Structure formats: C-alpha cells, structure tokens
Amino acid sequence: MSQMSVAARLIWEALYLKYGYDFRGYSPASLSRRLEFCMSRFGYLSETELLAKLLDDPTFIHQILPHLTITTTELFRSPDSFRRYKESIFPVLKTYPSVNIWIAGCSTGEEIYSLAILLHEEGLLERTTIYATDINPEALKRAQQGIYSSSIIPDFVKNYTAAGGQSQPSDYYSTDYDLVRFKSFLKDNVVFFEHNLVTDEVFVQTHLVLCRNVLIYFEKELQDRALNLFAKSLIQFGFLGLGDKESLSFSSSAPYFTTIDARERVFKRNSLNLSGTTEMAELNPADKELDGGKNQTTHS
Ligand SMILES: C[S@@+](CC[C@H](N)C(=O)[O-])C[C@H]1O[C@@H](n2cnc3c(N)ncnc32)[C@H](O)[C@@H]1O
C-alpha cells in the first residue's frame, strides 16, 4: 500500500470504510493492475475522479466490485492436482458417511463442475455438500448458472483426460448453439454464497478445502488469516488443496498441516488442535493407509 499514490490508497480505504470491502491486504501489484483496469473500463482519467464517484454514488460499488478481483479459471485447471485429489483424497472421503467440501474463491464455477464430475465418477457426489464461495457476486452468479462458451470444450476434453476422467466429457453438458450448459445434477448439492476470506468467519466443518489461485493476490498477513480459517474449518485429517504457486510454510497455520504432496500443494490437517495441544484421536483406517501407517510431521 505504501508504494501507491495517495488517491489510490484512499480508494481502497473508501471501499472498506464506506462499503466494507477490505482489499487493503492484497498485494500492491495486483491492486494497481485492478485500478488501472477499472479506470479504463469505466472511463476515468484519474484516480481522484474514480474516488469521487465511489464516494458520491452508492450504486457504483455494484458496478465496480466484479472488476476488483481476477476471476481467471478453467475446467480441470492444473489437471495433475485433480488426479492427486482423486487418487489420494477421495479414498479417504469414501470412509465418511457424508462429506463437506469448501471451494473458497470458486470464481465462475469451472473448478466446482470439475470436482463434481470426479466425485460423481467415484460415487461420492450424492453424499457430498459443496460450499462454493467467492467475494465476487457476478462470478458466483455465473458459477450457479454453469453455462460457458463452447470454445472451452477442447481444453476441457484435454484436461479432463489428464485428470483421470473416466467417461465422455460430453456426458456432462448439453450444447445450445455456441454455449455449453453443465448438467444440473452436478450442482444439486452445491451451496453458492458470498464469503469474504478477509472479513468473514468459518461457517462449516469440512473434510476438504480447495482454495486455489486466490492467496497469490494477498499479502502474507492476509494469506495467514485465510489459512487459519481453513485450519479451523477442517476436521482432523481433512485435506487442503492450494494453487500451484501457493504455500503455507510461512504461515502461523503451518504446524496444523502435514504435506501430502508438495508439488500438487496438497496438505492434511494434523491432530494438533488450535490451542496447540495434540489430540490423541484414533486415525481413520484409510488415513493410516495414506500415511503408510506413520504419523507424518513435516509441513511445507
Ligand atoms: C483467479 S480466481 C481462482 C478461481 C479458481 N479457484 C481457480 O483456481 O481456477 C480467484 C478468485 O478468488 C476470488 N477472491 C478474491 N478475493 C477474495 C476474498 N477476499 N474472498 C473470497 N474470494 C476472493 C476472486 O473473486 C476470484 O473469483
């Protein structure tokens, strides 16, 4: 923040003080890019003009908010990670009668449909509730619709196969001219809602949290807050999947996680409870298998 112009800093302060959206802990580089984009998108020549608009017109927040975050995503993004979830995490999820998954920063929903497809193929979808959250209301609306341009199909087919998909990709969507609509059974158990990792709290106990390609936009302190939320939300031996440029080694939450796969950024919530003492709970049988019978202690 300190490297920004005064007007730019005031914009982020105004967003927080007037509208409650706190971007102040995001990385300065990403904030500057967002501001530049918004100025050109809405035709403002200076940051001061944009600030005045934000202060004077309370409806402007609804127009600008969808453009303040980067929503780039794709189906089966980083397919090797999905393959890892399928091979290492799903066998453990199968040992639970019901499963809660939180996809934090789900953007326009491609990650949700990707995971739902693999859960379906493993017979897990029906017993799973997916909590799909994002700060961006426009992205969430699109996620809920599950309608995308048909131009995504070639990459979808390639990534789905690389992720270990076992069916025909076309089983999961219908086409409508140049659009594809994902089948509604994939979202029957998905709950979509706005949740801000900066200001909101944990809302459910989960067996798996995916928060991929979100923390890269945050400064360390904010990443730490989000990772703490995930440590609180995950049950003992629950799993966390991060994006391929993200880590938790620096975080105050690191002691609560064991690394399962450093390359694919898969971590497991260990038995340390949040007050810092080790719980002597029984390992889930599938968990022993995953650990090779050992209690891993490393984290990354
Ligand atoms: C680059 S997308 C990643 C989408 C998807 N997880 C993936 O890996 O393809 C980042 C998403 O994080 C969301 N996001 C940014 N800040 C957030 C916050 N404070 N709380 C919740 N979501 C946030 C953005 O709106 C955006 O949809």
The ligand as an SDF file (V2000), in Angstrom:
LIG
                    3D

 27 29  0  0  0  0  0  0  0  0999 V2000
   -8.0460  -16.4110  -10.0980 C   0  0  0  0  0  0  0  0  0  0  0  0
   -9.5890  -16.8390   -9.4260 S   0  0  0  0  0  0  0  0  0  0  0  0
   -9.3140  -18.5300   -8.9830 C   0  0  0  0  0  0  0  0  0  0  0  0
  -10.5020  -19.3930   -9.3260 C   0  0  0  0  0  0  0  0  0  0  0  0
  -10.3260  -20.8740   -9.0480 C   0  0  0  0  0  0  0  0  0  0  0  0
  -10.1520  -21.1330   -7.6460 N   0  0  0  0  0  0  0  0  0  0  0  0
   -9.1870  -21.4600   -9.8350 C   0  0  0  0  0  0  0  0  0  0  0  0
   -8.1820  -21.8530   -9.2580 O   0  0  0  0  0  0  0  0  0  0  0  0
   -9.2860  -21.5050  -11.0690 O   0  0  0  0  0  0  0  0  0  0  0  0
   -9.5580  -16.0180   -7.8410 C   0  0  0  0  0  0  0  0  0  0  0  0
  -10.9160  -15.9110   -7.2000 C   0  0  0  0  0  0  0  0  0  0  0  0
  -10.7450  -15.5060   -5.8390 O   0  0  0  0  0  0  0  0  0  0  0  0
  -11.7900  -14.6150   -5.5320 C   0  0  0  0  0  0  0  0  0  0  0  0
  -11.4050  -13.7910   -4.3690 N   0  0  0  0  0  0  0  0  0  0  0  0
  -10.5410  -12.7410   -4.3450 C   0  0  0  0  0  0  0  0  0  0  0  0
  -10.5080  -12.2070   -3.1230 N   0  0  0  0  0  0  0  0  0  0  0  0
  -11.3470  -12.9350   -2.3520 C   0  0  0  0  0  0  0  0  0  0  0  0
  -11.7520  -12.8560   -0.9990 C   0  0  0  0  0  0  0  0  0  0  0  0
  -11.2770  -11.9030   -0.1920 N   0  0  0  0  0  0  0  0  0  0  0  0
  -12.6300  -13.7570   -0.5240 N   0  0  0  0  0  0  0  0  0  0  0  0
  -13.1390  -14.7110   -1.3480 C   0  0  0  0  0  0  0  0  0  0  0  0
  -12.8130  -14.8330   -2.6500 N   0  0  0  0  0  0  0  0  0  0  0  0
  -11.9210  -13.9480   -3.1440 C   0  0  0  0  0  0  0  0  0  0  0  0
  -11.9530  -13.7940   -6.7920 C   0  0  0  0  0  0  0  0  0  0  0  0
  -13.1890  -13.1190   -6.8460 O   0  0  0  0  0  0  0  0  0  0  0  0
  -11.7960  -14.8490   -7.8680 C   0  0  0  0  0  0  0  0  0  0  0  0
  -13.0190  -15.3760   -8.2480 O   0  0  0  0  0  0  0  0  0  0  0  0
  1  2  1  0
  2  3  1  0
  2 10  1  0
  3  4  1  0
  4  5  1  0
  5  6  1  0
  5  7  1  0
  7  8  2  0
  7  9  1  0
 10 11  1  0
 11 12  1  0
 11 26  1  0
 12 13  1  0
 13 14  1  0
 13 24  1  0
 14 15  1  0
 14 23  1  0
 15 16  2  0
 16 17  1  0
 17 18  1  0
 17 23  2  0
 18 19  1  0
 18 20  2  0
 20 21  1  0
 21 22  2  0
 22 23  1  0
 24 25  1  0
 24 26  1  0
 26 27  1  0
M  CHG  2   2   1   9  -1
M  END
$$$$
